[in-house]
Amino acid sequence: MNITSDPFAVQTPEDISAADTVELFVDVFADFKRVPKPGHTFLNGPRGSGKSMMFRFMLPDCQELKQEKPLREHEYFSIYVPIKQTSLNIVDLERVQRHANLLLNEHLLVTYIATRAFNSIAQVVTSGEYDSPEVRQEARDFYKLFTRKAQESGYNKKIEPLPVEISTAAIFEEIETLCFSLKNDVDQYVRSISFSEEPIRYNDSICVYLDFLFPLLDRLRQLSFMPGGPVFLLIDDADNLSDIQTVILNTWVSYRTSARVSLKISTQLNYSTFRTSSGITIDSPHDFNEVNIATLYTSQKDHYKDRMCAIVEKRLRNAGFPVSAYDFFPDDKTQTNKIDAIYDKIKSGEIVTPDGYRATDKGYRYASSEYLKTLGGASKSRMTFLYAGFRDMVDISSGIIRHFLELASRMYSAEKANIEKVAKLKGQEPRQVLSIDPATQSKVIRNYSEEYLHEDLDKLVNDDSSDAGNAVKLRNLINSMGGMFEVILFSDASTRRIISIALTNTPEPDILEVLKLGVRYGYLQESTVGNREGTGRTRRYTLSRRLAPSFNLIAESFAGDKFITNTDLRAAMKDHKSFVTKFKTKGWLGEATTRKASGQHSLFDGEGNE
């Protein structure tokens, strides 16, 4: 058993081989059953939540290794279509009239996807089993269909006949080249209008989904070596499409084609619109199924914990070290014993809780916060609290797989460096990493949290070109929420473990934009909760647990929400230092009086209400 390299190294899914993908992938489709099934699906989640890895696993090379079956026996054929690293969003097209802009953008999308599709086919059919005379003839017939569809779409360039001797893979490579030429029609047109003040007529091909792409993909399914199930178009990072391209994609979703061609669309929670070209909206579940990764994993934490445990142990096992996740990332025993001692005193009544209960769940609720109090009131003293153990890492990663792996990778590197340093001083060979010391875990976790709070938020602020200054408002809001939750945790209130706010009224549009920005970048997680009046539900925003160490919060499950008004939110977004100071001196009224059932009072009594 010898770990020779970092078992938690994070790679971009597109760069991972099929063998490594199958080896590393833990089947999460029990949680997301709709994703590998026929039907249009939106897969939503922050960056790093595992969307691209799911798509990578669904590709034919991975499925062939996993299922140990030939391609024709698979349930579907997936084509990966990344949006982030493309030139699809061409600003110059906005200069043409709306209808022409719509058609030209659809042509760009269709030909780009077709290029990806036939590149994928060409890579699949390289082995000898796909080069029989019968399969080559099928490919030739498909080539004829493709050229006819291209000419019907207005392609007027000469198409050379295929050579007599040509492989199946080479035929699909020729089709891929023709797709690129079709896309180039619009690319050249864009270059010409970029340098012209006068309108220029477009006289080349126009390929649209229903007349060109869909019939070709549907015909692919009928080839003898292809699966009989649907073609899946895995459209990754679709929120990078322009507004008009998003409208086009929605229009495709509205078509009843999902039994033969299903669109699997991933977003980072910033999809611009659900309207189609006719102005109507597509809706779930009528037109598509929707999967929200972060919502599932934060509302059903055991699912995420179990998935992460399987991922960690599989990576360790593949590295030659079959050990449990809990043993590799141990708790700090000294700290755990001290918290357990406080817990026992609460259960026995030796320590009296604010609500007077001694029940097990009540004791558990107060033990950690009481321990934090024993470290001293100063923030510097609280820094001695250790964030360590597999459970803490699960909580702090906030349902984002990449957060966990990044933490684990940094911890592994730090622990290895510490071991090598000690060994060098002793003149010995360094031992292998058997586990991560709790002190190392805590140091890495705190640094990771601070990086997210300061460096990443500062980048977001610096990149914000909007007049509204939403990134600055978000930074103030995050610091206001964290500071408020820290005040509550170290108070004598009966409900201390709070990390979310619930809105007493509908957020005003400008406030909602800031909240959406926080959700998009993973600083906040949106859900709903029963309102104070008991008459319905209201929005809840939970602070990312990755930020818990920056505010000396306990990363485990929380027991309540802080209800807050639009007035409170505006104050929090304006000046976080002033907000926390006022909350500390005026705002904490206790659960019974923080919100009266008949009113929607500000946190700062007498300073405004709505």
N, C-alpha and C positions, 0 to 999 in steps of 0.2 A: 504494500500500500504506500503510494507516494504521490502526493500532489505536486506535479512539476510546474504547473502554471495556474493562474487564477481561475478557479472553477466558476466564478460568478461574472466573468467578463461579459460586458454588454456589447452585442454586435447588431448592426442594422440587419433586419431580416432578409433584405434583398441580397446581402453579401454572404449569407450563410448557405452552405451546401445542403442538398437534400438530405444526405446522411446525417449531418449535424443537426438539422432541423428536427428530423424524426427522433433522433437520440435525445434532444433537449426538450422537445415539446411535451407538455402535460395536457392531456385531453380536457379542455374546458367546455366542450360542447354540451356536456350535461347541464351546464348553467345557461348556455346560449343555444338552445335546441334549434331555433329557427334559422340560424346562420347557414348550416350545411344542407338545408332543405330547400326544395323548389319554392320560389316566391321572392318578390322584391323585398329587400331588408336594408334598413338603415342601422348601422353599427356605430354608436356614438360613445365617445370617451376622450378624456384628456390625453395628451401626448404621453406615450409610455405605458398605456393601459393594456397593451397586448393585441391591438387590432391588426397591425401589420403582420405579427407573428401568426395569428390565426389564418390570415390570407396566405402567408407563405406555406403553411402546412396544407392548405387546400389545393395547392398546385399539383399538376399531374405527376411530377417526378417524386414528390413526397408521398402522394397517395399510392403510387406503384410500390414504393418501398414498404409503406405501412401495411397495405392490404395484401401484398405479395400476389397480386392478380394482374393480368394484362390490362391495358388501357380500356379495351372494349367492355370489360366487366365492371368498370367503375360506375358509381352512381351519377357522376356529373363530370364535366370538363371545365376547369377554371382557367381564366385568362386574367393575369395581373395587369392593372391599368393604373400606374401611379400618376397623380396629378401634380404633386408639389414641384417636381423637377422638370417641368415642361414649359414650352413657350406658347401655350394655348391662349393665355390672357393677353391678347394683342390690343392695346389701347387705340391704335389707329382705326380699327374697325368701327369705333364709336362715331366716326365721321360720316359713315354711310347711313342711308335711311334705315328706319327701324326694321322694316320687313327684310331688306337686303342684309342688314346686320344679323338678323336672326338666322337666315339661311346660310350665310357665310360661316357663322360660328358653329352651326350644326354640321356643316361640311368639315370644319376643322376637327370637331369632336369625333365624328364618324370615321374620318380617315386616320386619325391618330389611333383610335381604338382598333380599327382594322389592321393597321400596321403592327400593333402589339399582338393581335390575335394570330396573324399568319407567321409572325416571328416565333410565337409559342409553338404553333403546329410544326414548323420547320425543325425546331429543336427536338420535338418529341419523336419524329419519324426518321431518325438518323440510323437506327439499327437495321440489320438485314431483314427482319421479319416484316418491315414496312416497304420492302423493295421488290416484292413479287410482281410479276406482270399484271396481275389482277388489281393490286393496289395502285400501281403506277397508272393504270388506265383510269381508275377512279379519280386520281389526282388530275389527270389530263382533262377529264370531263368537267371537273370542278373548275379548272383553269378557264375552260370555254365559258362556263356560266359566269365566272368573275369578269372576264373581258366583255361579255355581253352587257352585264350590269353596269360596268364602267362606261361603256359607250352610250347606254341609255341615259346615264347621268350627265352626258355632255363631254366626255373625255374624247378629244379629237386628235390626239397624238398617235403616231403609228405604233401598233403593238406587234412585235416580232413573234412569229410562230415558234413553238417550242422545238428544240433539237430532237432528233429521233431517239438518241440515247441520252436520257436524263433521269436522274434519281427522283424519288418521291420528295425527298427533302429539298432538292434543287427547284422542283416545281413550285413548292410553297415559298421558297425564297424569291422566285420570280414574281409571285403574287405580292409578296411583301414589298418588293421594289416598286411595283405598279401603285400600291397604296401610298407609298412615299411620294411618288410622282403626282398622284391625285391631290395629296395634301399640299404639295409644292405650288399647285395652281393658285391657291389663296395666299400662300406665303409671298409669291412673286407679286401678286396684286397689291398686297399690303405695302410692299417696298415701293411700288410705283406711286401709290397715293400719298405716301409719306413725303414726297418731294413735289407734290402738285397742289396748287391752290384751287384748280378747277376739278369738278367731278370727272371721274374716269369710269367708263363702262366696264363691267366685268363680263367676259365672254367665254369663260372656261367652265369646267365641270362643277356641278352641285350634287353632292351625295347626301342623302338624308336617311334617317334610321329605318323607316318602314319600307322604303323602296330599295335600299342598298344593303345596309348593315344587317338588319334582321333576317332577310331572306338568305344571305350568305351564311350567317351563323346557324340558321335552322338547317341549311343544307349540309353543313359540316357534321351535324349530329347523325346524318343518314349514311355517312361513310362507314364501311364495314369495320374499320379498326377503331372507330370512335364509340364512346359510351352512348347508349340510347337515351340517357337522361338529359336534363337541360344543360345548356352552356351557362356558366356563371361568369359575369363580368365583374371582377373585383376592383371597384373604383375607389382607390385609396386617397384619403385627404381631399375629399370632394369640396370642402369649404374653401379650397384655393381656387375654385372656378370663379369666373366673373359672374355678375348677377344674371346676365343674359344666358350664359352657358348653364347656370343653375336652373333657370326656367326651362331650358331645352331638356336637361336631364330629367326634371320633374315631369315633363310632357311624355318622355319615354316611360317613366314609371306608371303614368296613367293608362298606358296601353295594356290590353289584356294579353300580354305575350310571356308572362312569367313561367308558364309551364314548359316553354321551349327555350327562352332566354331570360334568365333572372339577373337582375341588377343587385349586387351586394355593395352598398355604398357606405364607406367609413367617413366620419367627420370628427373634428376636434371641437364639437359643440359651438361652431360658428357658421352653421349653414345659413345662407343669407335669406332664402325665401322658399316657401313650398308652393308657390304659384306656378301655373303652367302657361304656355304661350297663349292660351285662350282666356286667361285671367282667373280661372277657377283654381282651387287649391287641392292638392293631394292630401289624403288623410289616412291615419292609422286607426284601425286595422283594415279599412276598406281597400286601400290601394297598396299598402306595404305594411310590413311588421317592423317594429322599432325595438332595438336593444340598447339600453344605457348601461355600460359596464360599471361606471363609478357608482351609480345609484344601486345596482344590484349588490356590489361588493361592500358598500358602506352600510346598506340596510340589512344585509345578511352576512355579518362579519365572519361567521363560522365557515361559510363557503370560501371566502377569500383566504382565511387562515389555513384551511385544509389544502387549497390549491397551492398556496405559497410553500407549505410544508412539503408537498409532493415535488414541487419544482426544485426546492433547495436540496432535498435528499437525492433526487435524480441526478442533479449536477455533481453533488459530492460523490455519489456512487460511480458516475462516469469518469470522475477524476481518480478513482481508485481508493476512495475513502468512505466506506459504508457506515456512516454514523448518523444519528438522528439530528434534525434541525435544532432541537432543544439542547442537545449536548454540545453542538458546535457553537451555538450562540447562547451561553449560559447566563442566568441571572447573577447578580451580585449577591452572594449568600448572606453576607453581613447585613446589607441593607434589607434584604427580604426578611431576615430573622427579626430585625427591629420593627418592621411594619407588622409582622405577624404577632409580635408581643403586644403592640398597641391594639391590634385587632382583638386579641384575647381579653384585654382589659375592658374594651368597649362591650364585648359580649357579656362579661361578668358584671358590668355596671361600675367598675372601678373608675372608668372614664365615662362621664355623662355626656351624651350627644345633645345637640340643641333641641331635637324633637323628643328626647327622652326615651327613644326606642333602643332595645338591645338586640333586635333580631339580626340574624346573620347578614342579610343584605345591607342593613343599616350600618353594621359594624364595618363591613367591607368598604362601604361608601366613604366613611370618615377616616379610616386608618391611614391611608396614604397622605391625605392633607394634614392630619395631625402630626405625622412624621415630618413632613416638610416644615411645619411650624417649629419643631424641635431643632431644626438647623439654624434658626435665627431669622429675624425679620428682614435683614438686609438682603438685597438681591444677590450680592456677591456670595453670601453664605448659602443661598439656595442653589448656587452653581455646583455645590458638592453633591447634590442629588444625582445619582447615576441612572441614565437611561440605558438599560441593558437587558438582554434576554430576547429570545425569539419572539415572544408575544409583544414586547415593546416595539420591536422592529416591524412586526405586522401592523400594529396600530399606527405607528409613525409614517409608514409608507402610504397610508390613506387609500388603500384599494388600487394603487398604481404599481404594477409589477416592476416596472423599470426603476421606480424609487427604491424598492427593496433591493434589487440586484445591484444598483449603484452603491447603496450603503454597504452591502455585503462585500462588494469588490474593493471598496476603499478600506474596509476593515481588514480584509485579507492582506492587502498590500502593507498596511500599517503594522499588523501583527508580524508579518514576515520580516519587515525591516527591523522591528524591535528584537526579534529572535536572532537575526544575523548580527546586529550590533553587540548584543550580549556575548554571542559565541566568539566574535572577533576579539573582544576584550579578554576573554578567557583562553584564547588560542585554541578553540575547539571548532569542529564542524557544526554548522547550525542544524538543529533538529527540524523536523517537518512541523507544519502548523496543525496542531491537533484540535484546537478550539480558539475562539477569539476572547481574549481577556475582557471582562466587563468594563474596566477603565478605558481600554482602547475603543470598545463599542461606544461608550458614552461620549468620548471625545469626538469621534467621527460623526455621531448623530448630532451633537450640538453644532459642530462646524457646518454640517449639511443643512441644518435648520437656519443658521445665520446666513448662509449663502443664499438660500431661498428668500429670506426676508429682506436682505439688503441688496446683494449683487443682482439677483434676478429681477427684483422689483425696480431697481434703479435702471436696468437695461430697458425694461418695459416703459418707464417714464421717459427715458431719453429717446426712445423710438416713437413715442406718441406724438403724432402731428395734428391731432384733432384740436379744434378751438376750445372744446369743452374741458380739456385737461382731465379726461377720465382716469388716466393712469395715476396721476397725482392724487386724485380723490380716492382711488382704490388703495393706494399705499397708506393714506391716512386712515381709511376705514379698517384695514387689516390691523394696523397698530392700535387703533381705538378698541377694536374687538378683543385683541390679545391682552391689552392692558386692563380692560374691564373684567375679563374672565380671571385674570390673575388676582385682582382685588377681591373678587367673589370667593375664589379658592382659599384665600388666606383670611377670610372673614369668619364670623361665628354663625353664619347663616346655616339653616338646616339643609338647604340644597346648594352645594358648593361646586360640584363637578359639572360645570356648564361650559360648553364650547360652541353653542349655536344661538343665533337670534331668530325670533319669530316675529313677523310683521303684524302689527295691529290693524293696518289698513293697506289698501292697494298702493304699491310704490308708484310715485310719479315717474313719468317717462325718462327724465334725465337720471334719476336715481336708479331706475331699472337697468339702464345702460351700463352703469358702473358695476352693479351686481352681476350682470351678464359677463362683463369683462373678467371679473373674479372667478366665475364658474369656468369660463373658457380656458384660463391659464391654471386652473387647479387650486387656486387659493381658497375658493369657496365651493361647497357642494350643495346643490339645491334639492329640496324635497318639500313635503307639506306636513302640517301638523294641525290638530284641532285648535280652533281659535278659543280665546278666553271666554267668550260668551256661550260656547257649546252649541253654536248654530251652524257650523260648517268648518271648513279648513282654510288655512292661510299658508303663505310661503314661509319656509324655514331655510336659513343659510348657515351651514356648518363650516367653521374654520378648519382648514386642512390641518390634520394632526401632525404633519411634518413641521408645522410651526410651533408645536407644543413646547419643545425645549427652549425656544427663544423667549417664551413668556413664563417659563417655569411651571407649565401646566402638566397635569398627569395625562398621559396619552391613552389610557384605557377608556372603557365605555363611560358615557356621561349620563347624568340623571335629570337634566332639565334644560329649558330654553329661557332666554331672556327676551321678553316681549319688548318691542321697540317701534317707535312711530317714525313717520317721515321727518319730523322735526329732529328727532334723535339722530337719524341717519345723516341728515345734512350737517349737523354739528360734528358727527364722527368723521365725515368726509372732508371737513374744512380744516380742523386742527386737532390732531390726535392727543397732543400733550394737554391741551385745554380740556378736551373731552374727558380724559381719564382723571384729571385733577378734580373736575366738577363732579364726576361720578363718585369718586372716592369720598368727597366731602358732603355731597348733597343727594346723590342718586340712589344709594343703596337703602331701600326701604323695607326689605324682607319680602318673602313670597306673597304674604297676605295682602300687602298694600302696594306692591309694585304696579299692578294693574287692577283697577276696579272693574268689575264685570260690566258696569253701565257706562264706562267712559274710556277714552283712549288718551291717557295723560302722558306727558313727556317724562323721561327719566328724571329730568331736573325740574322738580315741582315748582310751578310758578314762573317758569321761563318760557312758556309757550306750549300750546297743545293744538291738536288738530281733530 
